[in-house]
Amino acid sequence: MTEDNPIEGQVLVLTAAKASVGGKRLPDLVAEARRAVEPRADELRRSYECVHEDDVRVVFLAPEDFWVDVGEDLGWSRREYEAVARAHAEQLLRVGRREDRLAEFETALDLREAVVVGAGSLE
């Protein structure tokens, strides 16, 4: 994780291996997404279920197509917003493994999308 990104470095490496965007491009996309989404953190808290919160990150479950809409606003290709959505989902699954909530989060991702924001964005 970098200061610009509440998603762990190992998650980015895993996502880059599976995504159709270059490994060097993915961290930039995720950081761009963070800059677009974090100013809306209070709105996210009011509108969507918060499924995890710690000192580093807060994870919400948003409706399907959340990342499509963000990507369209930012002028991204389908591959780019899918890669960002995958990075956020992988971060949620990593949290789920740590907290013994993996099955719960996998099921949630069948219907919704993970949105990870930095914990400081909600202060």
C-alpha positions in Angstrom: 0.0 0.0 0.0 1.2 3.5 -0.7 0.0 6.7 0.8 -2.0 7.3 -2.4 -3.6 3.9 -2.3 -5.5 1.9 0.5 -5.1 -1.2 -1.6 -2.2 -3.4 -0.6 0.8 -3.9 -2.9 0.3 -7.7 -3.0 -3.3 -7.2 -4.1 -2.1 -5.0 -6.9 0.5 -7.6 -8.0 -2.2 -10.3 -8.0 -4.7 -8.1 -9.9 -2.1 -7.1 -12.5 -1.4 -10.7 -13.2 -5.1 -11.3 -13.9 -6.0 -8.0 -15.5 -5.8 -7.0 -19.1 -3.9 -3.8 -18.2 -0.1 -3.5 -17.7 1.3 -4.0 -14.2 2.8 -0.5 -14.3 -0.6 1.1 -15.3 -2.7 -0.6 -12.6 -1.4 1.4 -9.6 -2.0 4.6 -11.5 -5.5 3.6 -12.3 -6.2 2.6 -8.7 -4.8 5.9 -7.4 -6.9 7.8 -10.0 -10.0 6.0 -8.8 -9.1 6.8 -5.2 -8.9 10.5 -6.0 -12.2 10.3 -7.8 -14.1 8.3 -5.2 -12.7 9.5 -1.8 -14.2 13.0 -2.0 -17.5 11.1 -2.0 -16.7 9.1 1.1 -19.4 10.6 3.2 -22.0 9.9 0.4 -20.7 6.3 0.2 -21.2 5.9 3.9 -24.8 7.2 3.7 -25.7 5.2 0.6 -23.9 1.8 0.8 -23.2 -0.9 3.4 -19.8 -0.6 5.1 -18.5 -4.2 5.5 -15.1 -3.4 6.9 -13.3 -0.5 8.6 -9.9 -0.3 10.2 -7.1 2.3 10.6 -6.1 2.0 6.9 -9.2 1.4 4.8 -13.0 1.4 4.7 -14.8 -1.0 2.4 -18.3 -0.5 1.0 -20.5 -2.6 -1.1 -21.9 -0.6 -4.0 -24.3 -1.6 -6.7 -23.1 -3.4 -9.8 -21.7 -1.0 -12.4 -20.3 1.4 -9.8 -16.9 1.1 -11.4 -18.4 1.3 -14.9 -19.8 4.7 -14.0 -16.6 5.9 -12.4 -14.6 4.6 -15.4 -16.9 6.3 -17.9 -16.5 9.6 -15.9 -12.7 9.2 -16.1 -12.7 8.2 -19.7 -11.3 4.7 -19.0 -11.6 1.7 -21.3 -13.6 -1.4 -20.2 -10.3 -3.2 -19.4 -9.2 -0.3 -17.2 -12.4 -0.1 -15.1 -12.6 -3.9 -14.8 -9.0 -3.9 -13.5 -9.8 -1.3 -10.9 -13.0 -3.2 -9.9 -11.0 -6.4 -9.6 -8.3 -4.7 -7.4 -11.0 -3.5 -5.0 -12.7 -6.9 -5.0 -9.4 -8.6 -4.3 -8.7 -6.3 -1.4 -12.1 -7.1 0.1 -11.4 -10.9 -0.3 -8.0 -10.4 1.3 -9.7 -8.8 4.3 -12.2 -11.6 4.3 -9.5 -14.2 4.6 -8.0 -12.4 7.5 -11.3 -12.0 9.3 -12.7 -15.4 8.5 -15.4 -13.8 6.5 -14.3 -14.9 3.0 -17.5 -16.8 2.1 -19.6 -13.8 3.2 -17.6 -11.4 1.0 -17.5 -13.8 -2.0 -21.3 -14.0 -1.8 -21.7 -10.2 -1.5 -19.5 -9.8 -4.6 -21.9 -11.8 -6.7 -24.4 -8.9 -6.5 -22.3 -5.9 -5.6 -19.0 -4.3 -6.1 -16.3 -3.5 -3.5 -15.3 0.2 -3.1 -12.2 0.6 -0.9 -11.3 4.1 0.4 -8.7 5.3 2.7 -9.8 5.6 6.4 -8.6 9.2 6.5 -11.1 10.2 3.8 -14.0 9.8 6.4 -12.6 12.1 9.0 
